[in-house]
Amino acid sequence: MLGEHFYNESFRKTIIAFGSLFNNISIFRKSKSGTKTQSLKVPLAYGPKQKFITRLEQDPAGTQSIAITLPRIGFEIQGFTYDPARKLNRIIKHKRVKEDTVKKLKSMTTQYTPVPYNVNFELFVMAKNSDDGIQIVEQILPYFQPEYTVTIKEIPEMSIVRDVPIILNDINYEDTYAGDFTERRAIIYTLSFSAKTYVYGPVSTQEQITKAQVDIYPDLPAETPSRHHRIVVEATRPPSSPDADDFGFNETISEWT
């Protein structure tokens, strides 16, 4: 729409980084004597909370083969908000020099200052009993005081690596149990987060300048003057030099009368 196609996966990398924080949580269940009898890794999925609640309501007894298993962790994006507090000068460029080892030439890649955005997430912990839910929540909360920082390789081409704070905003508790004893119970903890990330524009490349040409005219363009002088300066590299920066210069001046 506004130019050539580009896709830096800025939001995608943030979503993956957020989800990876919660994909290795386990719970233990104990006997009355306090002995550990069972260990369960809590599955993680992307999707809305209501979707999982609906599946519970469709199979309250948990008898169908597709019944949802608890405990479970899910998360989804709630929205994106522009963060003016982190805005930088828009005309600042990030630059990186790249070298072509075959042509022995260098080029410069540039990218303008990124735009700050907050990605708002909602994480829900769903369990069928109170102890399972508390075990999961207690493995999450100590790391957020109120933020936890993850490192993301945002633009590998530009060697941009950034620490992205993920902030825990609030926690809500819900018990869906209602009705008689045939209803399946689900305890739900809902945690709201904000990830302070950036969105990047396209990367542009400028080749190394090895030739410059200047035409000199004796009068203004409106008078349609004929060209008077042409000066050409061209970089030359000795064949014996392995250093791509070891240039000499040839200057040619042409004159027309």
Buried (B, 14 or more C-beta within 10 A) or exposed (E): EEEEEEEBEBBEBBBEBBBEBBEEBEBEEEEEEEEEEEEBEBBBEEEEBEEBBEEBEEBEEEEEEEBBEBBBBBBBBEEEEEBEEBEEEEEEEBEBEEEEEEEBBEBBBBBBBBBBBBBBBBBBBBBBEEEBBBBBBEBBBEEBEEBBEBEBEBBEEBEBEBEBBBBBEEBEEEEBEEEEEEBBBBBBBBBBBBBBBBBBBBBEEEEBEEEEEEEEEEEEEEEEEEEBEBBBBBEEBEEEEEEBEEBEEEEEEEEEE
